[in-house]
């Protein structure tokens, strides 16, 4: 059940991101759900292989090459979904992946249960003991 909720939140993030970017074209919400499913399958199967194969480039660019891998995942998803989703080029795919990651992180932060959050303020006394 948790996977279905995350899939629909990801689809909503896809719709928002496609609305913000003029170089990304999405036909309807059904294709957004399909894109969310394809991206999650690609992130589980193809992305780890690409990360391992590009370790030298990732180290050389101090991790920035992972942004290129994310853009490639968007382009592969564009290639798989031929009708309802279209990205005009690499730079639009890069912008799409950045904005989509940001929106998904906001959605993830909003759906985390309060007992699993670690953003509470902790106050310590001078000896290091936690007060509140």
Secondary structure, 3 states (H helix, E strand, C coil): CHHHHHHHHHHHHHHHHHHHCCCEEECCHHHHHHHHHHHHHHHHHHHHHHHHHCHHHHHHCCCCHHHHHHHHHHHHHHHHCCCCEEECCHHHHHHHHHHHHHHHHHHHHHHCCHHHCCCCCCCECCCCCECC
